[in-house]
Amino acid sequence: MRAELLSIGTELLLGQIVDTNSAYLAGRLAGLGIDLLYMATVGDNLGRATATVRRAAERSDLVICTGGLGPTEDDLTREAIAAALGETPAVDPALEAELRAWFAGRGAPMPERNRKQAWLIPSARALPNPLGTAPGWDVRAGRVRIIAMPGVPREMTRMWEVEVEPSLAAQSVLRSRTLKLLGIGESSVEEALDELVRSTTPTVATYAKNDGVHIRITDKGEDEAQVTARIESMDRAIRARIGQHVWGADADTLGSVIGAALVSRGWRLAVGEGLTGGDIARTLSETDGSDAWLAGAVVIPGAAEDRLADAAGRFGAEVVLLAPAGEGEVALVVGTPDREARRATVRFATASEGRRRATLAALDLVRRALADREK
C-alpha cells in the first residue's frame, strides 16, 4: 500500500503553526508497515488543493488529509476532494442533526455556516468526531481511499486511532534501530561503513545530529523475527567497525547512559562548569531520576580548573567532571575513584560553538571513563 499525506492550510505555509500531524501520522503508518511515499502542504486555495488531491489520488492507494474541515469559507478540503473526484457534496440530514444537538448541548444555536460540516459525497462516509464539530470523511473511490480529518491535533489523533487505524490491517513489519555516535564525523562514519551504506536489506543511513552522528538501520518484511535478525546482524557489523564511537541507541540520551552507569556502581557525579555555563548540568538534569546520582553542579564563569575542582569537590561525589574556562580551546577533565583523571581537549572558534562542543565532549568523557572501568 502506497500512502500520501496532505496538510491543508495557509497558516502552515506561513509558518504560523508547526505541522505536528504529519510527523505523528508518518510514525503510525510506519508502524503499520504502510509505505509513505509523499508528503505535501497546500494552502486554502480551491484550485491548488483540488489539483493536489487529484495528483495524490492518481499515484497513491491511501491519501490522508488533515485540516480544512472547519465551517468557514477558507476551509476547503471537502470541496477539493469532491472536485477531484467529480462528485457533488450535499448536507446529510443525520449529520446535521448531530451537529445541531452538539451546539444545543452547549446552550447555543448552530450557526448556519456550520451546515457545510454535515456535507457528504456519494463515495464518503462520515467519521465521528466527539471532540469537535468537524466530522471526518472516509472516501472509497475505486482503488484509492481518501481519509480527511480535522487539523486540530487532539481531534485528529482520536479520529485516527479510533476510527481509521483499526481498519488498516498491518501490511508488513517495519522496524528501525538508531545507533548514536560521538568522536567521529558523518563523512568518516560513511567511509568506515563503506559497502554497508549501500545495503538494501536492511537499509543503513547516516545523519548529523545535535548529539553526534546517528546511524539508522531499517528493515521491512512479513516475518518480524527475520526482520529483527537482519537488523541485529547489521548492528553487529557496524559495531565491529566503529563500535568505539557508539554511545547509545534509540531512546538513549547521554544523560541516561551516564546515570545508569553511575547507579550501577553506587556513585554520584558532581559538575564544575566554567565555559559551558550550566549546559552540562542542564542536560543531566533533564534525565529522569537524575537526582539519585547527580550530587550537584556549580557554575563559575571564567573559572580555571583548580577553582572549579575546589568548588565541585565540596559535593562529596565519587566522580567529578570539570569544564573550565578557555579561549579557543578548553581542557576537560573527569576523575573517578579508581583511575587517574582523564582529559580531553576541545578547540573552537566562537563561544557558542565552544559551549556546545564542550558539553558533548564532557558528557562523552564521563561515559568513556565509566565504560573503561568495566574493561
C-alpha positions as CSV (number, residue, x, y, z in Angstrom):
1,M,0.0,0.0,0.0
2,R,1.4,3.4,-1.1
3,A,0.3,6.3,1.2
4,E,0.5,10.1,0.9
5,L,-0.1,12.8,3.5
6,L,-1.6,16.1,2.6
7,S,-1.6,19.0,5.1
8,I,-4.1,21.7,4.2
9,G,-4.0,25.3,5.5
10,T,-2.3,28.6,4.6
11,E,-1.2,29.0,8.2
12,L,1.2,26.1,7.6
13,L,2.8,27.7,4.6
14,L,3.2,31.0,6.6
15,G,4.9,29.2,9.4
16,Q,2.3,30.3,11.9
17,I,1.8,26.7,13.2
18,V,4.0,23.7,13.1
19,D,2.7,20.6,11.2
20,T,2.9,18.0,14.0
21,N,0.1,16.0,12.5
22,S,2.3,14.8,9.6
23,A,5.1,13.6,11.9
24,Y,2.5,11.7,14.0
25,L,0.8,10.1,11.1
26,A,4.1,9.2,9.4
27,G,5.1,7.3,12.5
28,R,1.7,5.5,12.7
29,L,1.9,4.5,9.1
30,A,5.4,3.1,9.6
31,G,4.2,1.0,12.5
32,L,1.6,-0.5,10.2
33,G,4.1,-1.3,7.5
34,I,2.5,1.1,5.1
35,D,4.9,2.8,2.7
36,L,4.6,6.6,3.0
37,L,6.0,8.0,-0.3
38,Y,4.9,11.6,-0.4
39,M,4.1,14.5,2.0
40,A,2.6,17.8,0.7
41,T,1.3,21.0,2.1
42,V,-1.1,23.2,0.3
43,G,-2.8,26.5,1.2
44,D,-6.5,27.4,1.4
45,N,-7.0,27.7,-2.4
46,L,-9.6,25.5,-4.0
47,G,-7.8,25.2,-7.4
48,R,-4.4,24.2,-5.9
49,A,-6.0,22.0,-3.2
50,T,-8.1,20.2,-5.8
51,A,-5.0,19.6,-8.0
52,T,-3.0,18.3,-5.1
53,V,-5.8,15.9,-4.0
54,R,-6.2,14.7,-7.6
55,R,-2.5,14.1,-8.1
56,A,-2.3,12.2,-4.8
57,A,-5.3,10.0,-5.7
58,E,-3.8,9.1,-9.1
59,R,-0.4,7.9,-7.6
60,S,-1.3,6.6,-4.1
61,D,-3.5,3.9,-2.6
62,L,-4.2,5.8,0.6
63,V,-4.4,9.6,0.8
64,I,-4.7,11.2,4.3
65,C,-5.7,14.8,4.5
66,T,-5.6,16.9,7.7
67,G,-7.0,20.4,8.1
68,G,-9.6,22.4,6.2
69,L,-12.7,20.8,7.7
70,G,-13.9,23.8,9.6
71,P,-17.1,25.8,8.8
72,T,-15.6,28.9,7.2
73,E,-15.2,29.8,3.6
74,D,-11.5,29.1,3.6
75,D,-12.0,25.5,4.9
76,L,-11.9,23.8,1.5
77,T,-10.9,20.2,2.0
78,R,-14.4,18.8,1.4
79,E,-14.8,20.9,-1.8
80,A,-11.3,19.9,-3.0
81,I,-12.0,16.1,-2.6
82,A,-15.4,16.4,-4.2
83,A,-14.0,18.4,-7.1
84,A,-11.0,16.0,-7.6
85,L,-13.4,13.0,-7.8
86,G,-16.1,14.8,-9.8
87,E,-18.8,14.4,-7.1
88,T,-21.3,16.9,-5.6
89,P,-21.5,17.3,-1.8
90,A,-24.8,17.6,-0.1
91,V,-26.0,18.0,3.5
92,D,-26.6,14.7,5.2
93,P,-29.7,15.1,7.5
94,A,-28.4,12.7,10.2
95,L,-25.0,14.6,10.4
96,E,-26.8,17.9,10.5
97,A,-29.0,16.7,13.4
98,E,-25.9,15.6,15.3
99,L,-24.3,19.0,14.8
100,R,-27.3,20.9,16.0
101,A,-27.5,18.6,19.0
102,W,-23.8,19.3,19.7
103,F,-24.4,23.0,19.8
104,A,-27.7,22.6,21.8
105,G,-25.9,20.6,24.4
106,R,-23.7,23.7,24.9
107,G,-26.6,26.1,25.1
108,A,-26.1,27.7,21.8
109,P,-27.8,27.6,18.4
110,M,-25.8,26.3,15.5
111,P,-24.6,28.9,13.0
112,E,-25.9,28.2,9.6
113,R,-22.3,28.2,8.1
114,N,-21.7,25.0,10.1
115,R,-24.1,23.1,7.9
116,K,-21.2,22.5,5.5
117,Q,-19.6,20.3,8.1
118,A,-22.6,17.9,7.5
119,W,-21.7,17.5,3.9
120,L,-21.1,14.2,2.3
121,I,-20.4,13.0,-1.2
122,P,-21.7,9.6,-2.5
123,S,-18.4,7.9,-2.1
124,A,-17.8,9.1,1.5
125,R,-19.0,8.1,4.9
126,A,-18.6,10.3,8.0
127,L,-16.0,9.7,10.7
128,P,-17.4,10.7,14.1
129,N,-15.6,13.5,16.0
130,P,-16.9,13.7,19.6
131,L,-14.2,16.3,20.4
132,G,-15.3,18.9,17.9
133,T,-17.8,20.0,15.2
134,A,-15.9,18.7,12.2
135,P,-16.7,15.0,11.2
136,G,-14.1,13.4,9.0
137,W,-14.6,11.7,5.7
138,D,-13.7,8.2,4.7
139,V,-13.8,8.1,0.9
140,R,-13.6,4.9,-1.2
141,A,-13.2,5.7,-4.9
142,G,-12.1,2.8,-7.0
143,R,-8.7,1.6,-5.8
144,V,-7.9,4.8,-3.7
145,R,-9.0,5.5,-0.2
146,I,-9.1,9.1,0.9
147,I,-9.2,10.0,4.6
148,A,-10.0,13.6,5.7
149,M,-9.5,14.5,9.3
150,P,-9.5,17.8,11.3
151,G,-6.3,19.7,11.7
152,V,-6.7,20.2,15.5
153,P,-4.2,17.6,16.8
154,R,-6.3,16.2,19.6
155,E,-9.3,15.7,17.3
156,M,-7.2,14.2,14.6
157,T,-5.4,11.9,16.9
158,R,-8.5,10.5,18.4
159,M,-10.2,10.1,15.0
160,W,-7.1,8.3,13.6
161,E,-6.6,5.9,16.5
162,V,-10.3,5.0,17.0
163,E,-12.0,5.4,13.6
164,V,-9.2,4.9,11.0
165,E,-6.2,2.9,12.1
166,P,-8.2,-0.2,13.2
167,S,-9.4,-0.6,9.6
168,L,-5.9,-0.6,8.2
169,A,-4.6,-4.1,8.5
170,A,-0.8,-4.2,9.0
171,Q,0.7,-4.6,5.6
172,S,4.1,-5.9,6.9
173,V,6.5,-5.3,9.7
174,L,8.7,-2.2,9.6
175,R,11.4,-1.9,12.3
176,S,14.3,0.6,12.8
177,R,17.2,0.9,15.2
178,T,19.3,4.1,15.6
179,L,22.9,3.9,16.8
180,K,24.3,7.1,18.3
181,L,28.0,8.0,18.0
182,L,30.4,10.7,19.1
183,G,34.0,11.4,18.3
184,I,33.6,10.8,14.6
185,G,32.2,12.9,11.8
186,E,29.4,11.8,9.4
187,S,31.6,11.5,6.4
188,S,34.1,9.4,8.3
189,V,31.3,7.2,9.5
190,E,30.1,6.6,6.0
191,E,33.7,6.0,4.8
192,A,34.2,3.4,7.6
193,L,30.9,1.6,6.8
194,D,31.8,1.5,3.1
195,E,29.5,-1.0,1.4
196,L,27.1,-1.3,4.3
197,V,25.5,2.1,3.5
198,R,24.6,0.6,0.1
199,S,22.7,-2.3,1.7
200,T,19.0,-2.6,0.8
201,T,18.0,-5.3,3.3
202,P,18.3,-3.7,5.8
203,T,19.0,-0.1,4.7
204,V,21.6,2.0,6.5
205,A,21.6,5.8,6.6
206,T,23.7,8.3,8.5
207,Y,22.6,11.7,9.9
208,A,24.4,14.6,11.7
209,K,22.5,15.4,14.9
210,N,23.0,17.7,17.9
211,D,24.2,14.8,20.0
212,G,26.6,13.4,17.4
213,V,26.1,11.2,14.4
214,H,23.2,8.8,14.1
215,I,23.1,5.6,12.1
216,R,19.6,4.4,11.3
217,I,19.1,0.7,10.4
218,T,15.7,-0.1,8.9
219,D,14.2,-3.3,7.6
220,K,10.8,-4.4,6.4
221,G,9.2,-7.8,5.8
222,E,6.3,-10.1,6.7
223,D,8.2,-12.1,9.3
224,E,9.1,-10.0,12.4
225,A,11.7,-12.5,13.6
226,Q,13.5,-12.3,10.3
227,V,13.4,-8.5,10.2
228,T,14.8,-8.3,13.8
229,A,17.5,-10.8,12.9
230,R,18.7,-8.8,9.9
231,I,18.8,-5.6,12.0
232,E,20.8,-7.3,14.7
233,S,23.2,-8.7,12.2
234,M,23.8,-5.2,10.7
235,D,24.1,-3.7,14.2
236,R,27.0,-6.2,14.9
237,A,28.7,-5.4,11.6
238,I,28.6,-1.7,12.3
239,R,29.9,-2.0,15.8
240,A,32.7,-4.2,14.6
241,R,34.0,-1.3,12.5
242,I,33.2,1.8,14.7
243,G,31.9,0.4,17.9
244,Q,34.3,2.5,20.0
245,H,32.3,5.6,19.0
246,V,28.8,4.2,19.7
247,W,27.5,5.6,23.0
248,G,23.8,4.5,22.8
249,A,20.8,3.5,20.7
250,D,17.2,4.5,20.0
251,A,15.8,6.4,23.0
252,D,19.1,6.6,24.9
253,T,20.5,10.0,25.9
254,L,24.0,10.8,27.1
255,G,22.4,11.6,30.5
256,S,20.5,8.4,30.7
257,V,23.6,6.3,29.8
258,I,25.8,8.1,32.3
259,G,23.1,7.9,35.0
260,A,22.7,4.1,34.5
261,A,26.5,3.6,34.8
262,L,26.7,5.7,38.0
263,V,23.7,3.9,39.6
264,S,25.2,0.5,38.9
265,R,28.3,1.5,40.8
266,G,26.6,3.4,43.6
267,W,28.5,6.6,42.6
268,R,27.4,10.2,42.3
269,L,28.6,12.8,39.9
270,A,29.5,16.5,40.7
271,V,30.0,19.0,37.9
272,G,32.0,22.2,37.8
273,E,31.4,24.4,34.8
274,G,33.2,27.5,33.5
275,L,33.0,27.6,29.7
276,T,29.8,25.6,29.4
277,G,27.8,28.0,31.7
278,G,25.5,25.3,33.1
279,D,24.7,23.4,29.9
280,I,26.2,20.2,31.2
281,A,24.1,20.2,34.4
282,R,21.0,21.2,32.5
283,T,21.4,18.3,30.1
284,L,21.9,15.9,33.0
285,S,19.0,17.3,35.0
286,E,16.6,16.6,32.1
287,T,17.2,12.8,32.6
288,D,14.6,11.0,34.7
289,G,15.8,10.0,38.1
290,S,19.0,12.2,37.8
291,D,18.5,13.3,41.4
292,A,19.7,9.9,42.6
293,W,23.2,10.2,41.1
294,L,23.7,13.9,40.3
295,A,25.2,15.3,43.5
296,G,25.3,18.9,42.3
297,A,26.8,21.4,40.0
298,V,28.5,24.7,40.3
299,V,28.8,27.3,37.5
300,I,31.6,29.9,37.8
301,P,32.1,31.8,34.6
302,G,35.7,32.3,33.7
303,A,36.9,29.9,36.4
304,A,40.0,27.8,35.9
305,E,40.3,24.1,36.7
306,D,41.7,24.4,40.2
307,R,38.9,26.7,41.4
308,L,36.2,24.5,39.8
309,A,37.8,21.4,41.4
310,D,37.6,23.0,44.8
311,A,34.0,24.1,44.4
312,A,32.8,20.8,42.9
313,G,34.7,18.8,45.4
314,R,32.5,20.1,48.2
315,F,29.6,17.9,47.0
316,G,31.4,14.8,48.1
317,A,30.8,12.9,44.9
318,E,32.8,10.0,43.7
319,V,33.0,11.3,40.1
320,V,33.9,14.9,39.3
321,L,33.6,16.5,35.9
322,L,35.2,19.8,35.2
323,A,34.8,22.1,32.2
324,P,37.0,25.1,33.0
325,A,37.0,28.4,31.1
326,G,39.0,28.6,27.9
327,E,39.7,30.9,24.9
328,G,39.8,29.0,21.7
329,E,40.2,25.7,23.5
330,V,39.4,24.0,26.8
331,A,40.8,21.0,28.6
332,L,38.0,18.9,30.1
333,V,38.8,16.6,32.9
334,V,36.9,13.8,34.7
335,G,38.1,12.0,37.8
336,T,36.9,8.6,39.2
337,P,37.8,6.8,42.4
338,D,39.7,4.0,40.8
339,R,41.6,5.6,37.9
340,E,43.7,8.6,37.0
341,A,41.8,11.6,35.8
342,R,41.0,11.5,32.1
343,R,41.3,14.6,29.9
344,A,40.0,15.8,26.5
345,T,40.8,19.0,24.6
346,V,38.1,20.8,22.7
347,R,39.0,23.6,20.2
348,F,36.5,26.1,18.9
349,A,36.2,29.4,17.1
350,T,33.2,31.0,18.9
351,A,31.9,30.9,22.4
352,S,28.6,29.4,21.4
353,E,30.4,26.7,19.4
354,G,32.7,26.1,22.4
355,R,29.7,25.6,24.8
356,R,28.0,23.1,22.5
357,R,31.1,21.1,21.6
358,A,32.5,21.1,25.2
359,T,29.2,20.0,26.6
360,L,29.0,17.0,24.3
361,A,32.7,16.2,24.8
362,A,32.4,16.4,28.5
363,L,29.5,14.1,28.7
364,D,31.2,11.6,26.4
365,L,34.3,11.8,28.5
366,V,32.4,10.8,31.6
367,R,30.7,8.0,29.6
368,R,34.0,6.6,28.4
369,A,35.6,6.9,31.9
370,L,32.8,4.8,33.3
371,A,32.8,2.3,30.5
372,D,36.6,1.8,30.8
373,R,36.1,0.7,34.4
374,E,34.3,-2.4,33.0
375,K,37.2,-3.5,30.9
